[in-house]
Amino acid sequence: MHETPDMTASRPLGDLPRLLFGHLHRSDQQRWGQVYLQGLLRTHGKKTVRRMAAVVTGSEAASTSLHQFVNASPWEWAPARGELARWAARSLPVRAWTLAPAVLPKRGDRSPGVHQRFLPESGRTVNCQLGMGLFLDVGRAHVPVDWQLFLPPRFTHDETVRARAKIPATTRTQPLWDHALSLVREMTSWSHGNTAPVVADLTSLCDVDPLAWRLQGSGHPFVLALPGQTALGGPEVPPGDKESARGLLLRRGVRHPAGAGRHVVSHETTVRGLRPDGERTHGPGRLMAEWDAGSGRPGRIWLTNITDRNPAELLELARSPRGASAAVHRMGEDFGLLDFEGRSFPGWHRHMTLVSAAYACDTLGGATP
C-alpha cells in the first residue's frame, strides 16, 4: 500500500473511524480503512473498489490498496465490531437485539459459503451467500453491528476449498440457530452487562427451539417467532398430550386490547431451557399473537420468557425484525452490502464490518455519542 489517500473532500465521520481502526497497528491500515468507509458513503451506484478509490482519492490506481486492505491485510474485524456496537449503544437507548438474515446473490461457486437456497417468500431458488446479522434496535433505526456467515459442509470438510477461501481451521459448519446464538454471546461480551431482549423471526430458515432453549438456559430475555404447529407443554405433560402453539391460543388464549381496534391474544405457558452445563430447566413464559378478526385466528405467533411486560407492548417489540429487514434492503441499495468482489472468508467479514459502519454512521449521523 504505497499510495497516500487524499481525504480533503471527506465526509465528516466524528470519532467513529478512530474507534473502528484504532486497534490497527499500522497507520496505512488506518488510512485505507477510512478511505473504504468514505467510499461506501460517497460512491453512488455499485461500490467496486475501483469506483470507490476514484471517488475518494481521485485515482483508480488506489483500488489495489483498497482490495489489499480488505482481502489481504491482516486485521481482526471483531474489535472493530465491538467498538461499533458500543458507539451505537451510546447514541440512543437500545430496545432489542434483533437477529435477521441477509441473502446475498452470487454468481459461480467460489465465494465463501455460496450455495443454492430456496426462498419461501419469493418461491425461487437462488445461488447465494447467507449472512446472519445482529442489529441494535434503537427505536428510529436498526443498526447492524455483527455478522455470521453460514458455511455449507463442503467449505469446512474439503481442505482444498477451505484453503482457497481462507477459512480458519477452527471454523466449522454450524446450524443457523447456532450462528444466531454466537451473535448473542458475542454481543453480550461487548455490552458489559447491558443486555436487551433478543427478537427474531427465523421460522423460514431454521428450527428455533434450540435457540429458545439456550437463551432461556442462560437467563437471556427473548421474543421469538414460532411455527404454529410447535408442540408446547410443561415437563409434567406427556409428549402425546402437548398442544400446538396455535391450538393453545385458539382454545385458551386471552384477548387484550392493543389500541386502534387491534387485539392481542396471549396464553401463559412453560418455556424449556438448557443451561451451558447441559442441565435442563423450565420457567414461565407466554405465547402471543395479534388477533386476526377477519379469519378469527391468531396471526404470527411469538414465544417470550418476558412475563412482566404488557402483551401489547411485547408484540410491538416483535415488529423489530421488519425494521432489521428494511435495514438489510437499504444496505444493499445504498451501502454496498451486495458489492463485495473478493472470494475470501476474512474479506467478507471485513467488508460486512465496513458496510455496517457506513450504514450506522449515515443513520445515526444526527445522534452523536
Secondary structure, DSSP 8 states (H G I E B T S, - for coil): -------TT----TTHHHHHHTT-SSHHHHHHHHHHHHHHHH--SS--HHHHHHHHHS-GGGHHHHHHHHHTS---SHHHHHHHHHHHHHHS---EEEEEEEEEE-SSS-STT-EEEEETTTTEEEEEEEEEEEEEE-SS-EEEEEEEE---THHHH-HHHHHHTT--TT-----HHHHHHHHHHHHHHHHTT----EEE--TTTS--HHHHHHHHHTT--EEEEE-TT-EE--TTS-GGG-EEHHHHHHHH-EEEEEETTEEEEEEEEEEEEE-TTS-EEEEEEEEEEEEETTTTEEEEEEEES--SS-HHHHHHHTTHHHHHHHHHHHHHHHS-TT------HHHHHHHHHHHHHHHHHHHTTTS--
